[in-house]
């Protein structure tokens, strides 16, 4: 079971490219960040756009390039933004290095709680789960450990034949600075819930995640109880202009 968790909570992209009309390599995504202090909404940020993922071999290493094209809406301000994230997987499949990270809004597909691709053995193990299993993962905010469980689940939408849908929950401490509030810090808790759907080839088709932070805010000029909700949704881009990126080379399972 540890192997399942390691494969899911990483960016190891294993296996051949899925042959589907709606390419998982080019994904539609949307997001919402809502900040509430003392029971009053003080800020809501909306995101909408596409992400492409290209995988190529450079020497003995694999390079993962994620390009994000999106709009960010904050009140009456609407900005178009682009960002690139490049990660390098070492030949021994044990270390992931970041060579470029322009993703200041933390939207990258490579930083979401579930891997963008899993290998056939992990897919089969997930499909065969009959009960919840525990896992530990690093928080996307602050890096603190999150402890939770995952299980296979029924689908709200039809999962392709041979695919699987996984539900997950996790929680842990949250201490440190906050996105959009660089002068503020929080002491509280973080809770993550969501679902991930994979097709028969192990490609991530859909991801829905909700991360909730509750705690006490300390900032310049204001303090008090705070709640922040981060919502992320990913799905295949089925538009007529969608073009899949270069298929990754198959790599051995770790």
N, C-alpha and C positions, 0 to 999 in steps of 0.2 A: 504493500500500500504506500510506503514511502516513495516508491518510484513514481506512482501516479501523481502524487503531490509535487514532486520535483519537476516533472514534465509540464504540469499545468501552470505552476507559478514560476515561470521563467520565460525567456524569449527564444528558446530553442525551436527553430522551425524545421520540422523533420518531415520527410516523405515527399512524394511527387505532387506537382500542381494538380488540383482538382479540375476536372473538365466539366465546368458548369457554365451556363449562359450568363449568370450573374457572378462575376469573378470576385472571390474573397480578397484578391490582391488589390482591388480598388473598392474601398468601403465608404459608404455614407455614414456620417456620424453627427450627433447632436449632443448638446450638453447644457446644463443649467447649474449655476452656483448661486445659492440664496443665503444671505447673511441676515440673521435676526439677533438683535441685542435688546435685552429687557422686554422681550415679547413684541418688538417692533421691527419690521423689515427695513433694513437700512441700505441694502444693495442687492440687486439681482443681475447676474451676468449670463448672457445667452451665447451659445456657440452653434454654428452650423457649417458643414463643409464636407470635404472628401479627404481621404488619406490613401496614398499608394505605398506599396511595400515592394522593394526590389532586393533580391538576394543574389550575391555573386561571390565566387571563390577568388581569393587573392592569395596566391601561394598555397600554403596549407591551412589558411584561416578562411572563415566565412564572414562576409561583410553584409550587414542588414541596413538598408537605407530606407527610411520612412519619410515621405514628403507629405506635409499637411497644408491644405489650402482651405481657408475658412473665413467666415465673418465673425466678429466679436461685437456684441451689442451690450452697451452699458447705458441705460437710460436712453437719452436721445442721441448718443454717440454710437455710430456704426463704423467699424474699421475692418478693412480687408487685410488679412495677414497670411503669410506663408512661413513655414518653418521646416527645417530638416533635422533629423536625428540619425546618427550613424553609430551602430554598435558593431563590435568585432568579437566573434566567437573563436577562442583559441583552438588549435588542432586537437587538444585532448578533451574538448567539449566541457571543460570545467570552469572556465573563466570568461566573463563577458566584459569587455572594455568599451567605454564610451569615447569615441574619437571626435564627435561633434554633437552638440545638443543646443538647438535654437528654440526649443519648445518651452517658452517661458510661461505658458498657460497650462502645462501638464496635460496635454491632450493626446500624446503619442500612443498609437496602438501598441507599441513596444513596452509601454509603462502601465498597461491595464492589468488587472489581477489575473487574467488567464492568458496562456500562450496563444499566439496566432495560428499555431499548427502543432499537432501531436502525432506521434508515430502510431503504427497499426497496433502494436502490443498494448500501448496505453489506452487506445480507443477501445480495444476489446476488454481490457480490465475494467474500464469505466462502465461499459455496457453490462458487465457481469456483476456490478455491485448490488448487494442486497440490503445493505445498511449504511448508515453514515460512517465516515472515517474522519479522524482528526487531522489537522494540519497546522503548521506554523509558517507565517509569511511576514515579510517586512512591510511596514506601513508605507504607502506612497507619500505620506507627509511625515517627515521626521525620521523615518527608518525604524521606529520602535517595533518590536515583535507583535504580531497579531495572531491570536489563537482562535481556531474555529473548527468547522466541520464542513464536509461536502458530501453530496449524495446525487444519484441519478434521479431525474424528476420527469413527470409528464410535461408535455409541451403545450404552451398556449397557442403556438402555431405548429403546423405539421413539420416534424423533423424528417429530413430525407431518409429513405430506406437505408439502413445500415449506420445511420448517424446516432448521436446521443445528446441528451440535454442534461446539464449538470447544474445543480443549485448549490450555493455556498453562502456561509455566514462566518464572520470573524469579528473580533473586537480586541481592543488593547488601549494603552495610555496614549495621550496626545499632549505633548509639551513643546512649545516653540513658536516661531513666527507663522503667519498665515498668508496665503495668496491674497493679493489685492489689498492687504493691510500690512505693509512691510514694517510699520512702526509698532505693531501690536504683537502681543504674545498671548498664548492660551495655556491653561492648565486644565486638562479635562480627559475625556474618553472619545475614542473613535470606534465606530461600528460600520461594518461593510456587509452588504447583502447583494445578491445578484444571481443571474443565470447565464450560462454559456451554452451555445448550440454548435456542435461539430457535424460535418457531413461524413459520408462513408470513407472519404480519403483523409480525414483528420483535420480538415481546414475549418477554422473558426468562421461560422456563418453569421451568428448574431451574439451580441454581448449586451446585457443590460446590468448596470451596477449602480448602487446607491450607497454613498458614503456619508455618514452623519457624524458630526463632531458636536459634542456638548461640553461646556465647561465654564470657566471664569476668565473673562477677558481683562487684560491690563494693557492700556494704550494711552498715548499722549492725549490728555483731555477727556478721556472717558473710560469707564470700567463697568463691569457688571456681568450677569449671566449671558452667554452667547450660544447660539445654535447655528451651525452651518451645514447645508445640505448640498452635496455634489452628486449630480446625476449624469451618467454617460450611457449613450446608446450607439451601438455599431450594427450595421447590416450591409449585405452586399449591394453594390451599386448596379442596379438593373437598367440604368438609362441607356438609350441607343448609342450615346457617344462614349460609353465606358469602354476602356481598353485595359486588359490585364497587363500587369508588369511582367518582366522576365521571370520565368519559372525557376525556383531554386533547385540546385542540384541535390539529389537524394544524399543523405548522410546516414551513417550507421547510428543505431539507437545507443544511448549511453548505457 
